[in-house]
Amino acid sequence: MSKVLILGAGLAGCEAALILAKHNINVELIEMKPKKFTPAHHNPNFAELVCSNSLKSIGIETATGLLKEEMKLLGSVTIEAANHTRVPAGNALAVNREHFSQYITKQIKEHPKIQIHTKEQVNLPATDYCIVATGPLTTPTLSNEIEELFGEENFKFFDAASPIVTSESLDTSKIYFAARYNKGEADYLNCPLTETEYNDFQNALINAETASLHDFEVPNFFFGCMPIEAMAKKGHQTLRFGPLKPVGIRNPQTNENAYAIVQLRKEDCNGNLFNLVGFQTNLKWSEQKRVFGLIPGLKNAEFVRYGVMHRNTFINSPKILDAYFRTKIRPTLFFAGQITGVEGYLESAASGIVAGLNLMKIIQRKRLVPLPQTTMIGALAKYISSETKDFQPMNSNMGILPPLKMNIKSKKEKYMALSNRAIKDLTNWDKECCHFNFTQK
Ligand SMILES: Cc1cc2nc3c(=O)[nH]c(=O)nc-3n(C[C@H](O)[C@H](O)[C@H](O)COP(=O)(O)OP(=O)(O)OC[C@H]3O[C@@H](n4cnc5c(N)ncnc54)[C@H](O)[C@@H]3O)c2cc1C
């Protein structure tokens, strides 16, 4: 009789364990708490919410609202627990974190197919079916094992993510596509700054407020990438010789050189999203909106992800995983949760459901069917498994969904249409294999 080893009883590990157990598969869940805690975990129960107690908006026309609806359709224990332990929070789904973790822990402990082992896992099991879901603070010994298996270049201890904006929110009258020295395709969008604009931006940047980090979260800049605000503080002209270097880029219409240039690079193949190249930052999110809004073309930019730099263990999933969250080198070894480069409570939990479902199908010799890319979960799975230059974690957002066939002007209506399409496609997905309660409201 097959059994699955799941490492880590966080949000992803618990979702995967229950999905497998509900499909009659034996699970051995290995969790080191309460014997040992990461620097962010304090509660002896499973599925701990380490920081905020909010699972974000419930509006179906929002990215997180859609993700929750999809997870509910797939039988998520996170959503079930959240609905049972909800506290008033307006339009958000917030929970009593203690009751939330207790609810999930009880489900796990009472399930006859799940066996719990309280210990730190220090190696990767060589042969068994296994899902690694040890999270952003995976212990050093296991981290070293993973790093050894996939190579140093495919394992990261910190994220250094630049902000990402939607292309439709950019003022295209102020910016242009061009390649430096006309070399290669003109893939980058360029935001030109005059000397006065540069001075104002530089000044705002060095005086902006930064987010406070826990000691264990502070990145080591030895890793070769410095926050843009720290770079700006090194000298008034430093940015012009770094990420805002203007040389070799002319405005294709006027043929002029700018005093400084901010470059935006495509984040997805649809061209819906662009990241600000070299803008990894620790500024508070409100400050990022204010200060980066001074850049020509970005005044009304919609940020789908703000820049972050903190302690975050994750693998280079595009090289390591396929869209089933399965490793390419060993089809019985899966990863799930934040360690795969999805970002956030819900996203981590959702990836646990997908990994669990796919491993269940492999064990039951059923056909693997990719999730529709029009769904938020499917789009995240595609994102983490698609080739990219500098892979950084991603949260759910409407920008990662493929565009609609028709053009809808109103943002709210467009998001509603994207959500309706996602729910419809998920409801029709893989009926042969998965029998979920798709009629549930
Ligand atoms: C400090 C911090 C704050 C965050 N705040 C938020 C937030 O407010 N909102 C949000 O949406 N996201 C937040 N995140 C991001 C992320 O969504 C959460 O970390 C989320 O809990 C990830 O889920 P997971 O299941 O991948 O990992 P986790 O929930 O971290 O679960 C991993 C489990 O594995 C265990 N484990 C680790 N190593 C081993 C080992 N070697 N052997 C056995 N067990 C092990 C851990 O004890 C833990 O229980 C935060 C992350 C951090 C680090």
The ligand as a Tripos MOL2 file, in Angstrom:
@<TRIPOS>MOLECULE
LIG
   53    58     1     0     0
SMALL
NO_CHARGES

@<TRIPOS>ATOM
      1 C1          7.7760   36.2300    9.0910 C.3       1 LIG1
      2 C2          6.7810   35.9160    8.0000 C.ar      1 LIG1
      3 C3          5.5830   36.6020    7.9700 C.ar      1 LIG1
      4 C4          4.6290   36.3020    6.9570 C.ar      1 LIG1
      5 N1          3.4610   36.9790    6.9570 N.ar      1 LIG1
      6 C5          2.5170   36.6900    6.0310 C.ar      1 LIG1
      7 C6          1.2480   37.3520    6.0590 C.ar      1 LIG1
      8 O1          0.9630   38.1630    6.9160 O.2       1 LIG1
      9 N2          0.3490   37.0540    5.0840 N.ar      1 LIG1
     10 C7          0.6170   36.1310    4.1270 C.ar      1 LIG1
     11 O2         -0.2600   35.8900    3.2760 O.2       1 LIG1
     12 N3          1.8160   35.4920    4.0730 N.ar      1 LIG1
     13 C8          2.7710   35.7400    4.9910 C.ar      1 LIG1
     14 N4          3.9850   35.1060    4.9680 N.ar      1 LIG1
     15 C9          4.3360   34.2460    3.8160 C.3       1 LIG1
     16 C10         3.7700   32.8180    3.7670 C.3       1 LIG1
     17 O3          2.5180   32.8900    3.2120 O.3       1 LIG1
     18 C11         3.6850   32.0710    5.0420 C.3       1 LIG1
     19 O4          4.9950   31.8800    5.4880 O.3       1 LIG1
     20 C12         2.9780   30.6980    4.9160 C.3       1 LIG1
     21 O5          2.7660   30.2060    6.1970 O.3       1 LIG1
     22 C13         3.7190   29.6780    4.0690 C.3       1 LIG1
     23 O6          3.0680   28.4320    4.1200 O.3       1 LIG1
     24 P1          3.8720   27.0650    3.9730 P.3       1 LIG1
     25 O7          2.9150   25.9700    4.2250 O.co2     1 LIG1
     26 O8          4.6330   27.0710    2.7320 O.co2     1 LIG1
     27 O9          4.9550   27.1140    5.1570 O.3       1 LIG1
     28 P2          4.7470   27.2340    6.7270 P.3       1 LIG1
     29 O10         3.3800   27.6680    7.0650 O.co2     1 LIG1
     30 O11         5.8990   28.0170    7.2380 O.co2     1 LIG1
     31 O12         4.8880   25.7190    7.2210 O.3       1 LIG1
     32 C14         6.1020   25.0360    7.1890 C.3       1 LIG1
     33 C15         6.1280   24.0530    8.3620 C.3       1 LIG1
     34 O13         7.2780   23.2370    8.2190 O.3       1 LIG1
     35 C16         7.9150   23.0900    9.4810 C.3       1 LIG1
     36 N5          9.3350   22.7850    9.2120 N.ar      1 LIG1
     37 C17        10.2880   23.5870    8.7010 C.ar      1 LIG1
     38 N6         11.4350   22.9020    8.5210 N.ar      1 LIG1
     39 C18        11.2050   21.6200    8.9530 C.ar      1 LIG1
     40 C19        11.9870   20.4440    9.0220 C.ar      1 LIG1
     41 N7         13.2640   20.4100    8.6100 N.pl3     1 LIG1
     42 N8         11.4170   19.3110    9.5160 N.ar      1 LIG1
     43 C20        10.1220   19.3000    9.9450 C.ar      1 LIG1
     44 N9          9.3320   20.4020    9.9150 N.ar      1 LIG1
     45 C21         9.8620   21.5460    9.4120 C.ar      1 LIG1
     46 C22         7.6430   24.3900   10.1950 C.3       1 LIG1
     47 O14         7.6920   24.2110   11.5920 O.3       1 LIG1
     48 C23         6.2430   24.7380    9.7040 C.3       1 LIG1
     49 O15         5.2470   24.2610   10.5780 O.3       1 LIG1
     50 C24         4.9320   35.3360    5.9640 C.ar      1 LIG1
     51 C25         6.1550   34.6690    6.0110 C.ar      1 LIG1
     52 C26         7.0740   34.9360    7.0230 C.ar      1 LIG1
     53 C27         8.3600   34.1760    7.0470 C.3       1 LIG1
@<TRIPOS>BOND
     1     1     2 1
     2     2     3 ar
     3     2    52 ar
     4     3     4 ar
     5     4     5 ar
     6     4    50 ar
     7     5     6 ar
     8     6     7 ar
     9     6    13 1
    10     7     8 2
    11     7     9 ar
    12     9    10 ar
    13    10    11 2
    14    10    12 ar
    15    12    13 ar
    16    13    14 ar
    17    14    15 1
    18    14    50 ar
    19    15    16 1
    20    16    17 1
    21    16    18 1
    22    18    19 1
    23    18    20 1
    24    20    21 1
    25    20    22 1
    26    22    23 1
    27    23    24 1
    28    24    25 2
    29    24    26 1
    30    24    27 1
    31    27    28 1
    32    28    29 2
    33    28    30 1
    34    28    31 1
    35    31    32 1
    36    32    33 1
    37    33    34 1
    38    33    48 1
    39    34    35 1
    40    35    36 1
    41    35    46 1
    42    36    37 ar
    43    36    45 ar
    44    37    38 ar
    45    38    39 ar
    46    39    40 ar
    47    39    45 ar
    48    40    41 1
    49    40    42 ar
    50    42    43 ar
    51    43    44 ar
    52    44    45 ar
    53    46    47 1
    54    46    48 1
    55    48    49 1
    56    50    51 ar
    57    51    52 ar
    58    52    53 1
@<TRIPOS>SUBSTRUCTURE
     1 LIG1         1 GROUP 0 **** ****
